[in-house]
């Protein structure tokens, strides 16, 4: 299992079969999508190409859900203030990161 990055104080690795409550549809959907991106090279290459990011076969990707960032002011950390996901793509010496926010159901129309 990949070690959580130092700049995070919370977060779970994305899983193809998420370990969450049935009511957490948004969290499950994000976990499955991000785990798929991490696992399937062609999917990762196609999606990243659509936003102008080149992904070679030696690139590595980490995917995290429900991440909480480290903050110098420990009182400011709120568990509700967290993005749904985080992608980290490493290609040689370069690192590309993206925060993911998702909506599921009536608001997001993802079923």
N, C-alpha and C positions, 0 to 999 in steps of 0.2 A: 504494500500500500504506500502511496506517495505521502510524504510528510507535508503537513499544512505549511504554507509560506509564513515566514516570520512576521510579516505585516498584518496577519490575521490573528484574532484572538478567538474566533469561532468560525465554524463552517464544516460541512461534511463533503466528502468526495461524491461527485455525481455517480449514480448507479443506474444501470439498465432496469433493475428491479428494485425500486426504492423501498426503504424501510420507513414508512410514514403512515399516519392515520389515513383511513379511507376518505375523510373529509378534506384532506390537504391536497386537493386536485392540482392546484397551481404548483406546489412544491414537487409533486410527482411528475407532472408534465415537464418541468424544467430539468429535473434530474435525468429523465429518460432522453430528452433531446441533447443535453450536454454530454451525457455518457456515450450517446451515439456518435456525436462529433468526435469525441476523443478516440473512439474505437474503430470507426470506419474512415479510412484515409480518403477515399473518393468523395464521401459526403463532406468531410472537412475541407478538402481542396475546392470543391464546387462552391460551397457557401462562402468561404474566405475569399475566393477569386471574385465573387459578386460584389465584395466591398473593397477590392483592390489590395488584398493581402495575399502574397504568394506563399504557398506551403509546399515544401519539398518532402521527399520520402523520409529524410532523416530528421525532420522537425518533430518536436514532442509537444503534446498538449496536455494541460491539466484542466480539470473542470471541477468546480466547487459549487455547492448550493448553500443558501441561507448564510452568507458570509458576514462576519462582524469584523470590522477593521480595528487595529490597535489605535489607541488615542492617548495622547499624553495626559489629557484631563480625564482620569478614570471615571469621574462623576458624569461626564458627558456621554458615556457609552450607554446607548439604549438598545435593548434587544429588538425593539420594533423597527428601529432605523437600520435596515439592512437590505441590500439588493437580493434578488432571487437567485442570482448566479454570478459566477466569475469564471472567465476563460483566460488561461495563460498559455500563449504559444511561444515556444522557444525555437529559433532557427539560428543555429550557430551562436554568434555573440549577441544577437538581437532578441529582445523579448517584447511581445505585444500582449496587451491586456485589454479585456472588455468586460464591462459590467452588464448583466442581463436583468431586465425587469420584464415580467410576463403577467398577462391577465388571462384568466380562463373563465369560460362561461359567458353569460350575457354581456359583460363588459368587454371581453376579449374575443369572443366568438371562436375560441379554440375548443373543440369538443373531442 
